Amino acid sequence: MGRHLKSCIPRKVALKAKKQHKQQMTLNFQPIDSNVDVEIVGPTLLDPIVATKCDHSKMREAIAHWVLMHEHPFTIVEEEGFIFMMKMCNPSFEKISRKKLKNGYVAVYEDQKKKLKNILKDANWRLQKRVLSFVHVPPPCRGVDIADAIYKCLKEWGLKKKVFTVFVDNASYNDSCLRFLREIFYRNRKLLCDGKLFHL
């Protein structure tokens, strides 16, 4: 049977036709005045008629952006309605598992994180305000837990040596948080000028 499969001419012709069908270019009729984000989808979609292949990696990235933008659950890509819609738009659409989508999400997150780190490096030392992270601290909210969450966030972003000031409201657990945070910085020797410029 194995020798027959290797020498069977009709099978070879069918495999070759199948391979050519996968490589065949398709025309893309995207309107010029479309509101498509070039960074997400790519510049090829902005030309009115372009011979393009379906780029499944770009499609996965665009779907990851869509899920993040509208806060959909990752399981949405495994729903029948979503798969049906994508197959109608693009017959060569390949199913995406939620695990692959999660990996795409992590790649998007890391890419955006790099961009944000570059924004925070301002040559003119102008104040840059950005929300770095939303961290869930489970109750009871103790100062030590909040201080630990803040320090982990600063460490993750590479900002632990660049902290001058910490602002909080007047809740009692924030006072203990600041004490613990100061201790963490002192213990790890991360404050400039031994903490003389560190304001709480």
N, C-alpha and C positions, 0 to 999 in steps of 0.2 A: 504493500500500500504506500509506504514511504517513497519508493522509487517511482511509483506511478504519479504521486503528487508533484514530484520534482520535474517529471517529463511531460505532464499533461498540458498540451497547448491551450485548450479552451480555458483551463484554470489560470494559466499565465496571462492570457488576454484579459480575463475578468479582473485579475488583481491589478494589472497595469491600468485598466480603465478606472478602477476604484481609486487608485493612487492619484491619477490625473484629475479626477473629480475633486479630491480633497485639495489639490494645489490650484485649482481653477480660480481665477480672479473674478470678483463680482463688482458690478457697477454700484456706486454709492450715490444716491440722489439726495444729499443733505442740502437744505436751503441755505443760501449765503447769509441771510439775516438771522440765522439760528442763534439762540442764546447758549450754545454749548461752551463749556469752560475748556479752553485749549489745553490747560495744564492737565486736566483729568483725562480727556478723551484723545487728545492729540491733534495736530494741525491738519491731518489728512481729511478729516470730516468737514473742514470748512470750504474745501473746493467743491463746486457744484457737481462735477462728475469725475470720479477718480476710481481707477482700477485698484481695489484693495482686497487683501485677505482678511478674514476675521481674526483679529488678534485677541485670543482668549485671555491672555494675561492682562491686557488693558481692560477687557470687559470685566474681569474679576475685580480689578482695582476700582473701576467705576461703580460696580455694585457695592463694594466695601464703602466707598464714599457715600453712596445713597443710603445704605443702612445706618451709617454713622450720623449723617445729616438729619435724618428723620427719626433716629433712635428706634429703629425696628429691631426685633429680636433676630439673632443669627439664624434661627430655624426657618425664617421666611423664605430663604432660598431653596428649601426642600419642599415647600408647599406646591401642590399640583397647579394652582392658579398662577403662581409666579413662573413655574417652568413652562406652562402653556403659553403665557404671554411672551416669554423670551423666545420660545420656538417659533411663534408667529412673527416676531420681529426679525429673527435670524434663524433660519432652519438649521444652520450648523452649530447652534448653541450647545455647549457641553454643560451638563449638570454640574453644579458646584455644591460640595458638601459644606456644612456649617464649620467644619474644622479648617477647610481650605479658606473659607471666608474669614475665619478668625486670624489665620496667618496673614491674609491680605490686609486685615485691619491693623495688625501689629506692624506690618511694613509701612502702611500709611501713617500710623502714629509716630514711628521712628523718623520718617521723612519730615513730618511736620515739626517734630521735636528739634531736628537739626536746623530747620529754617528759623524756628523761634530762638534757638541759641545764638544764631547769627544776628538776629534782631536785637537781642539783649546786649551784644557787644557793640555799644555805641561809642564811636571814636571821640565824640564831643562831650561825653559824660552827661548827656541829658537824661533825665529821669525816664525810665521805661517802665510802664505799668502793664503787666500781663498776669492773667490767672494761670498758674502753672499746673495746678491739680486740684481736684475735688476729692477729698479723702473721707471715707466713712469711718468715724471713730465710734465703736459700739458703746452703748451706755453700760455702766455709769461713766460719764465724761470726767475722768480724773486728769489732773494737770500733767502727770507723768506720761499718760497715753497721748495727749495732745502734743506735748513737747517731742515725743518720740516720732510721731507722724510728721511733724514739721521738719525735724532734722533729716528723716529719711527722704522727704521730698527734695530738700536742699541738696542732699548728697547725690541723689539721682540726677539732678540737673547740673551738678558741678558748681554749685553756688555757695557751698558751706564756708568758703574763705572770703566771701564778698558781702557778708551781712553786717550792716551798721546799725540798723534800727528795726525794732519789731513793735507794731501797733496792735493793741487789742482793746476790747471794751472792758468795762469794769466788773465783770463776773469774777467770783472768788476763785473758780478753777483756772481762770486765765492768769491770776497772780502766781499760783503754784506752777502753772505751765512755764511761765517766764523764768522762775527760779530754776526749774529743772533744765530748761533750755540753756540758760547761762552756765549751769554746771556741765552740761554736755559739751558746750563750746570750750570751756576752760579745760576740761579733761582731755579733749582732743586737740587742744592748742590751735583752734581755728579762728580766733579773733585777732584782728589787726591791732597792733600796739598793745598787746596783752589785754584787750577789752576796754581800754581807756576811752575809746570812741564809741563803744557799744551802748546804745540808748534803748531803754525798755519803757 
